[in-house]
Amino acid sequence: MKEKLKINEWAEEDRPREKVMLQGVSALSNAELLAILIGSGNQEDTAVELMRKVLDGYHQSLSDLGKATVEDLCRYKGIGPAKAVTILAASELGRRRKEEGPRERLQIRNSEHIYQYFYPLMCDLPIEECWVMLLNQASKVIQAIKISAGGLASTQVDIRCILREALLKRATSLILCHNHPSGNIHPSGDDDRLTQSLFQAAKVMNIRMLDHVIVTDGAYYSYADEGRI
């Protein structure tokens, strides 16, 4: 009888975890995804083979599998209460995700929207913080990321970090925002230089810099509104 290979002895592209890293999670079959959750099989079956047998018992239906009980799943050799609970928890997460539906992203139309977004994050800060807001093609927020935090009057900003985040999140445009704890609404010379440097660097990467907003308690300054960007 031919000895069964363990999953870690399979070709790398056939191992579920490695397959995710190489091809993305969508490349995996249902049995492979479930195998990642349970981690191991039994003496006769790998985790993937075991989950194929389990799915066969539920007509290859994830919906039917999600209706199983812990006791039902524990009837399969190699599945104990911990693995059964993990499978059912994953099924419940899938159900809740479907029920939740897609989250509507905030669309940024003007500097007032930018100010309203960042004011709660910055209004009481005793030091300067610099954030970048990343947007998609429809000017909807992908994510807002804090780039740096500094002293009372300035913070050091690495343009490379900003562009790296924009590229990783596949943003088509970005907005820079920082606060002035002093309450002075006017940009400094350093603010001007940072704005122009980032604008030019983003342009090279085919990313639009839409605005740089300075937030104070109750007021703000917009480079775009002032025609300076």
ABEGO torsion letter per residue (X at the ends): XBBBBBAAABBAAABAAAAAAAAEAAABBAAAAAAAAAGBBBAABBAAAAAAAAAAAAGGBAAAAAABBAAAAAABBGBBAAAAAAAAAAAAAAAAAAAAEBBBBBBBABAAAAAAAAAAAAAABABBBBBBBBBBAAGBBABBBBABBBBAABBBBBAAAAAAAAAAAGBABBBBBBBBAAGBABBBAAAAAAAAAAAAAAAAAGBBBABBBBBBBGBBBBAAAAGAX
